[in-house]
Amino acid sequence: MLPKCMDRMLLVLVARRQLCSQPFRRMSYHRFELQQPIYDTDYLLDPANADQIEANILLRKGVGDIRLVHELQERLQGGVTGESRRQLADRLQTELGKLPNRTHPRLLSYEGKPRLVRRYNEPQIERASNDHRPHYEFGDICKRMNLYRMEALGNFTGHRSYYLLDELAELEHALIGYTVERLLQEQFRLISVPDLLPARIIESCGMSTTGTRNQVYKVTSGGPADDSRDVLCLSGTSEMALAGYFAGRALPGERLPLRLAAVSRCYRAETSALHEEKGIYRVHQFTKVEMFAICRPDQSAGVLRQFRDIEVSLFEQLGLPFVLLDMPACELGAPAYRKYDIEAWMPGRQMYGEISSCSDCTDYQARRLGIRVDGAQQQQQQPFAHTVNGTACAIPRMLIALLENFQNEDYTVSIPEPLQRHMHGKQVLRRRKVLPELKLTKRLQQEELVCTV
């Protein structure tokens, strides 16, 4: 009779042999289930609205084709059956998904140009223009201060990568702390979100994951090869994860608006060869503090104004010179009904650069994600919610604006007062004294020579 320990060993060996004799299986795949989008077909499929919809597509520089949508609908109504009908219905859904949101009527007169709402901290620009000393670009001042590295990184971290060092890294976290603290004071709910999302969620929020010029990094197919929407992608903004969190849910109307905030890494495959967008102005990954809200249809315009005012207050308290712009239809993208941009003055580049925006997407995302309002006005059919998003702090461009506006004659950079307590009381960024690599090599060679002698 074998000892108990030998019995256990035999059982393990038999189990291993059984596993090895079985054919190799891939890891189980959990398909992300998202209900079919419910588009406003009463409006979109009405032939009387075709000209208006087509004009809106052209105004927004969209890719949708309302004439094709109506043609597919007519063919479906023509008695097509079987597999042909299923294929036509699928194509109709795809083409409906390409149509952009409607546009706020006020924007129709903007003629493709943003409207200036207001300028902030203008005296700062006037002082800078009267100051004849040079203002260095972000990359140049950082090199002088040894605070970041962007050169010679392509071999191991890729194009447009960067390292923020020492006090510059501290300033990044100070900006995050300053922004999150303010949002919590405004009664936002802070959520930590995943970086990996199904392509279905990303596309439902209005960003394409297919084609040669999309901005999305795909990580793995992970599922059936015949459905590209099952691909896992790196998120371009936490807005997508926050919207996806509520997919397929009906939220009590009395609890809305629901205002959320998230700090996340954002991944963009976009790039640029423009001189004014060099350095960390447009990069493949960065940290961002995002605001997001789900609200009733009658609340979204007011929530957009709230987001706009919070952004303005955050940047105004830092002393940055910036302008608030009401954007034209051609700058809205597919999801937005109305959008405000904030552009900060960047004296090292002698240009205004976008540092923030906020958008009212009305029911564009909610229809694609199945987010409804429960019990609103006692209606039998639950209406779709509205979503609003806004950038509270995008780190790279905020760093550019701060370092280019607040640099001093002695090559230090003044830290705005609201950020100082998030940096242990530091008032300025100073040059980090580091022995240059060439001098360090020569010194080591000299020391080695002395030792050998």
N, C-alpha and C positions, 0 to 999 in steps of 0.2 A: 504493500500500500504506500502510495507516494505521500510525502509531507504536504501540509496545506499550502506552503509557499510554492512547492512545485506545481500543485494544482493551478494556482493563480497564474504562474508563468505559462503553463500550457494553454490556459484560456486566452491569455494575451496573444500568444503566438497564433492560435487558431483564428482569433478575431482579425489580426493583421493579415493573415493569409486570405481570409474572406474578402477583406477590403482590397487587397492587391489583385485578386482575381476578378473583381468587378471592373467594368469599363470606366474610364476617367470621366467624371462629371464636373461641369463648371459649377461655381458657387451659385446658389439659388439667387434669383434676381427678383426683387420686389418692384413691380411696375408701379410708377406713380400714376394714380387715378385722378383725373381732373375732368369734371363734367364738360360736356360740349358747350362752347360759348353760345350765348343767347343774344344775337344782335337785334337791333331795332329795325326789324324787317318791315314793320308797318310804314316806316319812313323811307328806308333804303330801297325797298322794292317797288315803291310807288312811282310809276313812270312820270308823274307830274313833278317829281322832285329831282329828276335826272340832271337837268341843266344846272340846278343849284348845287347839287353834289359834285358834279364835274368841275364847276367853277371853284368850289372849295378845294378840291384836289390840286388844281393848277395853282391856286393862291398859296397853298402850303408846300408846293413842290413835292407832292406825294407820288406814290407809285401805284395806287389803286386805279381800277378801270371800271367805272359804274356801268358803262355800256355792255361790257362783257358779263357783268353780274346779271343784268336784266336779260341778256341773251340766254345765259345758262338757266335762269328761272323759267323763261318761255319754253325752253326745250324740256325741262322737267314737267311742265304742265301739259306737254304734248302727248302724254301717254307712254313715255319710255318706261320699260319694266326691267326687272332682273338686275344683272350685274351692271349694265349700262346706266341704269337709274342710280345705283349706289355710287358709281364713279362720278356721275354728274353732280350728285348731292355733295359728295366730298369736295369736288372742285369748287362748287358754289360756296361752301363754308370757307375754303381757303381764300377765295377772292374777296369775300366779305371781310375777312380778317385783315386784308391789306388796306381797307379804306380808313382814312384818318378820322379823327374826332371832328365834330363841328367846331366852328371858330366864333369867338366872341364878336358880336356885331360891331363893336367899337373899332376893332382892328382892321376892318375892311377898308378904311380910309387912310391907312398908314403908308400905303404904296411901297411896301417892302423895307421901310426904314423904321428903326426903333424910335419911340417917343421919349424924350427926356422928361422924367418926372421931377427930379430934384438933384442938386449937387450938395455934397456934404464935405465939411472941413476944407473948403476952398482956400482959406488963408494959408494952409500948409503948402499948397502948390505955389502960391504967390511968393512965399518966402524962399522956396526952393529955386524958383526962376530968377530971383534977385541974387541968389548965392552962386557965384561964378566958379566955385570949386567943382571938380568932376564928381558925378554920382556914378558909382560902379554898379554894373549889373550884378545880380545875385551870385552868379558863378565866380565872378572876379573877386568880389568882397569875401566870399567864403574861402577862396584859395589863399587870399592874403591872411585870413584868420585861421587857416588850417581846420576848418569846421566841416568839410564834407569832401567826398570823393566820388567822381563820376567817370574818370578816365580809366582806360585799360580794364574794363570789367566785362567786356563782351564775351570773353572766353569761358566765364563761369557763372555769370548772372544775367547775361543777355544785354541787348541794346536798350538804351534809355533806363539803365539801372543806376542806383545811387546809394551811398551810405551817408547818413547824417551822424556827425560825431559830436561827442561831449556836449557843450552848451547848446548846440543847434538841436541835438536830440532832446535835450531838456526843454527847449522852447517848443518842440512839437508836442510833448506831453503837457506842457503848460497851456497851450492852446486848447487841447482836448479837455483838460480839467476845467478851464475857464468857461468853455462852451457848455459842457455837460452840467456844470453847476447852475448855469443860467436856465437851462431847459428844465432841470428839476424844480427850480423855483417857479417856473411857469406851469408846473403840474404835468409835465410830460412823463410818460411811463418808459423807463429805460429797459431795453431788451438787447441781449447779445444774440447775434444771428449767425447762421452758417455761411461759409464762403462758397460751398458747392451747392448748386441748384439744378433741378431738371430744366431742360431747354423749354419745356411747356410753360413753366412759370415765367421765365425771362421773356418769351414771346408774348405771353398774355399781358405783360406790362408794357409792351410796345417796342421792344428791341429785337431785331431779327438775329437769329443764330445761324442762318444759312446764307449762301452766296459768298462771293470772293472778297467783298468789301465790308463784311460785318465786323463788329468790334469785340466779339465774344471769343474767349479762350475755351475750347472744348477739351475736357480732360479724358473722358472715356465714353464709349458707346454704352457699355454696361447692360444693354438689353437687346431686343430684337433688331437685327440689322435693317429691317424694312421700315423702321419708324425713327427718323432722325430726332423727333421730339423727346425721345427717351435718353438722349445724350446728357451726361452730366457736364455742367459748365461752371467756370469761375464767375462769381457774381460781379457785375460792373458797378453796383451800388446796393446798399442795404435796403433801399426802397423795395426791391424785388422780393427779398426774403420776408420783409414785413408784410407786404401785400399777400404773398403766398401763405403766410401763417393763418390768414383768415379765409382762405379759399373754401368755397362750398358752405359757408356759414351765414346764418341770418342773425344779425346783431340787434338787440333791443333798441328801438329808436330813442327811448328816454336816456340811454347811456351814451349817446353820441353828442358831440364828436369825441372820438377816441384818438388821443394824440400820443404818438410814440416817438422815441428817439433811439438811435443805435450808433455805435462806433464800430467801424469795420474797415478791413482792407478792401480796396476796389481794384478790379483788374480790367484793363482795356487794351485791346490789340491794336488800337489806333496809333498812328505815328504822324510826324510832320517834319518837313525839311525847311520850314520857314525860319528865318533868322530870329524873328521876334519870339518864336516859340521854342527856342533852344533851351538846353539845360533841363531843369525839372518842371518847366511850365507844362509840358505834355509828356507824361510818362506812362509806363505800362502798369504800374501798381502804386497805390498811395493810400493813405488813411483819410477817412472822411467821417464827420459827424452829420448824420442825416435826420431830418424831421419828416414824419409821415402821419397822415390823419385819415381816418375813415369817418364819414359824416353823412347826414341826411342830405338829399338834393338841395334843400333850402338853406343849408349851412355852408356849402363849399366856397362860395364867394367870400363870405366873412372869414373863414379859416385861412384862405389864401392871403387876405389882408393881414391877419395875425402873423402868419409866417413871414411875410414881407417885413412887417414892423419889427419882429424879433431879430431878423438878419440885420436890418439897418441899425438897430440899437447895439448889437454885438460889435459891429465894425466901427460905429461912431464912437463908442466908449474907448476903443483902442487908438483913436486919433487918426485913423486912415483917411486919406482923401479919396472919395469915390462918388460914382454917379449911380442913380437908380433909373432903370430903363424899363419901359413897357414895350415888350417885344412884338414885332409884326408877325403875321401869319406864317411867313416863310421860315421863321426861326422856331416854330413850335414843335417840330417833329410830329409823329403820328398821334401820341396820346393826349397832348395838352390842349385845353380849350382856351386858356390864357396863361401867360408866363411873364414874370418879371426877372430881369437880370441885374446883377450888381457888378460893376467894373471898377476896380481900384486903379489909381494912378501909380505907375511904376516908373519912377524917374530914371532909373538906370537903363531902361529900354525906351524911354520917352514915348510911352503909350499907355492907354487904359487896357487892362486885362481882366477878363471875367474871373471873379472869385466866388460867385454864388448865384443861385437862381431858385425860383419857387414856381410851381405849376399847379393849376387846377385841372385835373384830368376828367372831371365830371364822372360819368359812369363807364368810360372807356375800359378801364382795367377791371372794374367790378363785374361787367357783363362777361368778360372773358374768364374771370376767376370764380364767378358765381357767388359774389358777396352781396347780400340783400339786407334790407332794413325790415325788422320784424315789428309789426304792430304800429307802423307809421300811419297816422290819420285813419286808422281802422279800415284800411283798404283790404279788399279780398285778395288781390294779387300783391305780394310783397314787392315793393319797388327796389331797384338796384341802388346800392350805396354810391356815394361819390368819394373819390380819393384825392388827396392833396399831398404834395411832397415839396421839400425844400432843403437846400444845402446850408447847414449852420456853420460848417467849417471844413474846407478842403485844404489839407495841410500844405502841399507843395506851393500853391499859389499864395496862400497866406504868408508863408515864409518869405517868398519873393517880395511881396508888398511891404512886409515889416522891415526887412533888411535893406531894401532900396530906399525906403522913405526915412528911416531913422538912423542912418549911418552918420557918423561924426567925422570931424577933420582929422582926428587922431586914429582913424580906422577902427574905432569901436562902434558898436550899435547900441543905441538906447532901447531899453525894454519898456514898453508901455506899462504904466502903473498897474492896471488891472491884472497883468500877467506876473508881476514881480512876486507876489505872495505864493504863486504856483512854482516859482523858481528859487525858493528859499531866500527871498529878499534880494536877489541879484538885480542890479539896476542897469547894467550894461553887459554886452557880450564883448569879450576881449580876445585878442589874438592868442591862439594856443601855441606856445613856443615848442616847436618840434625841430630837431636837427634834420635838415634836408637829407634825403636818402643818399645823394652823391657824397656829401661831406661825411655822413655816417660810415659809408663804405671805405672812404679814404682813411678815416680815423681807425677803423678796425684793422685795416691793412698795416697802418703804421704801428699799432699796438702788437700785431702779430710779428712784425719785423723786429721790434724791440725784444720780444720774448725769445725769438730764435737766436738773437745775438747774445 
